[in-house]
Amino acid sequence: MSDFTITRWTGSDRLDDIMAMVHAAFGNFTPPSGVLAETTADLARRQRDGLVLVAMEGDQFIGSVFC
């Protein structure tokens, strides 16, 4: 198993990378997931009003949870 870290993401940098990872992860669901309609601005609001956690292997995003 690779080493990875889980951290709260509070910066505005790389939100587009996080959203691209999420869209790729849910892109083949049938029926389509509602997360595909979410944007970087939606993710920024989640950051402001809630919590965004990311799992990273080095500088690569490998997972996320936001609520």
C-alpha positions in Angstrom: 0.0 0.0 0.0 1.2 3.5 -0.9 1.7 6.2 1.7 -1.0 8.9 1.6 -2.2 11.7 3.7 -5.6 13.1 4.5 -5.9 16.7 5.2 -8.5 19.5 5.3 -8.2 21.6 2.2 -8.6 25.3 3.0 -6.9 27.0 0.1 -8.4 28.3 -3.1 -5.6 26.8 -5.1 -6.2 23.5 -6.9 -9.9 23.5 -6.4 -10.2 22.8 -10.2 -8.0 19.8 -9.7 -10.1 18.4 -6.9 -13.3 19.0 -8.9 -11.7 17.2 -12.0 -10.9 14.2 -9.8 -14.4 14.1 -8.4 -15.9 14.3 -11.9 -13.6 11.6 -13.2 -14.5 9.3 -10.2 -18.3 9.7 -10.8 -18.3 10.1 -14.6 -19.4 6.5 -15.4 -22.3 6.1 -12.9 -25.7 5.1 -14.2 -27.8 7.0 -13.6 -25.4 10.0 -13.7 -24.4 11.4 -10.3 -25.6 14.9 -9.4 -22.0 15.8 -8.5 -21.2 16.1 -12.2 -23.2 19.3 -12.3 -21.1 20.8 -9.5 -18.5 23.4 -10.2 -15.4 24.8 -8.6 -17.5 27.6 -7.2 -19.8 25.0 -5.6 -16.7 23.4 -4.0 -15.5 26.8 -2.8 -18.9 27.3 -1.1 -18.5 23.9 0.6 -15.1 25.0 1.8 -16.5 28.2 3.2 -19.6 26.7 4.8 -18.5 23.1 5.6 -15.6 20.8 5.3 -13.4 19.6 2.4 -11.1 16.7 3.1 -8.6 15.4 0.5 -6.5 12.2 0.3 -3.2 12.8 -1.4 -0.4 10.6 -2.6 2.5 13.0 -2.9 1.0 16.0 -4.8 -1.7 13.9 -6.5 -5.3 13.9 -5.3 -6.6 10.4 -4.8 -9.8 11.0 -2.9 -12.1 13.5 -1.2 -15.0 14.0 1.1 -16.9 17.2 1.4 -20.0 18.1 3.4 
